Amino acid sequence: MKVIQTRGFTLIELLIVIVIVGLLASLVAPEMFSKVDSSRIKTAKAQMELLETSLNTYRLDLGNYPDSLDLLLKSENKNWDGPYLPKDIPADPWGNPYVYSNKSETGISFSLMSYGRDGRPGGEGDDADIVHK
């Protein structure tokens, strides 16, 4: 009987490859995760632009901004010509509802914001509030 000899990787070779992959991951992962947070901020800003367009269309049809974002989807008003959004009202990229008021302190007709990653008012960095201007 003839024995067929196969060559595989030794345990030392496998350990070296695992260490190299681990080192590369530790260098690349922090950079990639910082990009995830900045892309979420950009997504929140883009969604707020969409909501602004819907709010302005609502105001053109009815003469004032809605009391809540839900009125962009359904209303009993006879001049309502919606829905003003193609789908449900989106949550911010962190899964929290957008904060909307048709009475703004800054003199703008409405205020729209996201509380950021932490979902609470205030914060710094990625937890900072994102205010639509």
N, C-alpha and C positions, 0 to 999 in steps of 0.2 A: 504494500500500500504506500502510495506516494503522498507525502505531507505537503500541503500548499502553505507556504509561509506568506502572511500578509503583514504589511508594515503599517502601523498606526501612529498616532501622536503619543508622546510620553506625557506623563503627568506634569513634569516640569515645563514642557512646551505649552501645554494648556494653561497652566498657572501664569506664565509670562504673558500670553495673549489676553487673559482675563484682566491682569493688572494694567496692561496698556490700554485696553478698552475702558476700564474704570477711570484711568487718568484723563483720557480724552473726554469722557462724559463729564467729569468734574470741571473741566475747563469750558466746555461748550454749553452745558445745561444752564448755568446762571444767565448767560447772554440770551439764550432762547426764551427763558421764562420772563425776562424783562420785556421782551418783544410782545409777549402775550398780553401783559398789562397795558402797554401803550396801544395795542390794537383794540383792546376793549374800550379805551377812552375814545379812540377815533370812531368806533362803532356807535357809542353813546351819542357823540356829536352828530353823526349822520342820521341816527334815528330821530333826534330832536329837530333836525332840519325837516324831515318828513312830517313830523307832528306840527311844526310851524306852518308848513304849506297847507295842511289839512285845517288847522285852526283859522288861517287867513281866508280860506275858501268858505268855511262855515260863516265867518264874520261878513263876507261879501253877500252871502245868501240871506242871513238873518239880521244883520245890522249890529251884532255884538258877539263877543267871544262866549263860548259855552261855559256853564258853571262847572262842568266836569268833562274829562276826556271821553267818558262813556257816551256823551251826546254826539260825538263824531260818528258813532255807529248806528244809533237809533234815537229818534225823537218823535214826539207827537205834534210838533209845530208844523203848521200848514205850509210854510215857506221852506221847510227843510228839504234839501235836494241831495241827500246823502245816500249811502254812507260815504264818508269823506276819507276813510281808510280802506284799503283793499282787504285787510284781515283784521283780527283782533288787535287791540292796543298792545304794542310790544312792551315787555319788561326791559329794564336796562340790562346791559350785558352781564351783570352780576345777579340777575333774577329778581331785582327789586322794582317796584312800580316807580314811574317818573312822578316827580312832585310838580303839580300844576296849580296855578292860581290865576283867575282872570282879573285879579286886583294886584297890581305890582307896585312895590315901593319905589322903584327906579323911574317911574313915569312911563314905562313901556306898557302897552295894553295888556300884556299877560306875562307871567313868569313861568319858566319851565326849567327843571333841573333834575340831576341825579345826585344822590348822596355818595356816589363812588363805591369803591370796593367794600368798605365797612358797613354801608347802608345806614350810616348815622350822620347827622349834620356836622359840618366842620371836617377836620382831619387835614393831614398833610400828605404829600406824595401821591401814591395811588389811592389813598383813602380820601383825598380832597374832593369837595363837591365840584360837579361839572355843571356850570350855569350856562344856559343858552342865551346868547346875546343877539 
